[in-house]
Amino acid sequence: MQEMVHASVDAFSLQGKRILVTGASSGIGRQIALTCAELGAELVITGRDHVRLRATFDSLTGTGHQLVQADLDQQEEIEHLIAEANTLNGIAHAAGFSKLVPFRLMNRAHLDSMFSSNTFAPMLLTRGLLAKKKIASGGSIIFIASVASHIGPMASTAYAASKSALLGMVRSLGQEVAKQGIRANCIAPGYVRTPLLDGLQGSGGNMDNLFELTPLGMGEPEDIANTAAFFLADASRWITRNYFVVDGGLTIPMDIYA
Ligand SMILES: NC(=O)c1ccc[n+]([C@@H]2O[C@H](COP(=O)([O-])OP(=O)(O)OC[C@H]3O[C@@H](n4cnc5c(N)ncnc54)[C@H](OP(=O)(O)O)[C@@H]3O)[C@@H](O)[C@H]2O)c1
């Protein structure tokens, strides 16, 4: 385990840390990258869309950042990213996608693509980085899961399953990397205002009732980025194999007699 950091402000700083953020070209991943840079980190950002990825890169505070364009559904592009990245102190796996498909219309191709991006890509990227010893002792790995695993939204069976898999994975991974002083945790967001959510609504998903059910209302990317920053900082040095829900209170059962 890394050395105890006593000064309370230093424990929350990301100064001197290099952090890889996937999905940095949009939404939650983009904001995680911006927040980490503001807290002093050097970033390695990745995504598929070069124009949007470059826009994130140009908005990062500080210097020494790296940009690596990669489609994480392609194993050779995962390998390329691993080769390009300098030694890391943290990884935020935010890349992922969702698509509303009723269970009766679900097929092998849909399952393959959902699990490829949401489950296999973060696992294989982490595995490759560990094999090449690119994650320093004291490092922190976070996987963005989803409260879809808790509330089971309509037409989201493959998405919920692909995100639920991250929970089982992180419990086991956390055991395996603890001896190297590395931590692994999931963060499960509720409904956060991003292009992904706009896309689901645009494709016919009616989520207004879920937004209304969220006691604190809709989340913003900053709400997840601030949580991610805590999990990437030394302040969370004793937290691993955890599954942390950030959802404005959506998944906590409400008092029906109130
Ligand atoms: N928004 C929500 O309400 C919500 C709730 C719970 C969980 N989440 C999770 O949070 C994460 C971020 O979602 P978001 O809402 O920020 O969505 P978003 O705005 O659509 O961003 C998704 C990001 O993932 C990247 N990505 C997707 N598939 C990829 C692949 N195969 N290879 C490389 N990059 C890939 C996209 O890259 P390009 O754009 O460059 O293609 C983009 O940067 C996802 O894992 C999502 O499941 C979101």
The ligand as an ORCA input file, in Angstrom:
! r2SCAN-3c Opt
* xyz 0 1
  N     -25.099      9.120    -19.111
  C     -25.650      8.315    -18.238
  O     -26.763      8.555    -17.751
  C     -24.905      7.077    -17.769
  C     -25.440      6.370    -16.672
  C     -24.786      5.242    -16.207
  C     -23.613      4.835    -16.816
  N     -23.099      5.529    -17.878
  C     -21.858      5.037    -18.474
  O     -20.907      6.095    -18.447
  C     -19.976      5.908    -19.523
  C     -19.870      7.208    -20.315
  O     -21.152      7.444    -20.891
  P     -21.615      8.878    -21.404
  O     -22.996      9.055    -20.936
  O     -20.578      9.878    -21.105
  O     -21.701      8.558    -22.971
  P     -21.160      9.333    -24.271
  O     -21.254     10.800    -24.068
  O     -21.879      8.699    -25.400
  O     -19.615      8.917    -24.311
  C     -19.236      7.604    -24.551
  C     -17.755      7.559    -24.806
  O     -17.359      6.191    -24.971
  C     -16.555      6.118    -26.134
  N     -16.667      4.781    -26.713
  C     -17.788      4.029    -26.867
  N     -17.481      2.868    -27.457
  C     -16.135      2.894    -27.675
  C     -15.218      1.990    -28.267
  N     -15.613      0.816    -28.776
  N     -13.911      2.333    -28.310
  C     -13.498      3.502    -27.816
  N     -14.309      4.411    -27.254
  C     -15.619      4.099    -27.196
  C     -17.091      7.205    -27.058
  O     -16.111      7.514    -28.014
  P     -16.463      8.297    -29.409
  O     -17.553      9.291    -29.092
  O     -15.164      8.952    -29.733
  O     -16.885      7.268    -30.390
  C     -17.331      8.317    -26.052
  O     -16.144      9.005    -25.775
  C     -20.488      4.728    -20.331
  O     -19.778      3.568    -19.959
  C     -21.941      4.610    -19.924
  O     -22.428      3.305    -20.061
  C     -23.726      6.642    -18.368
*
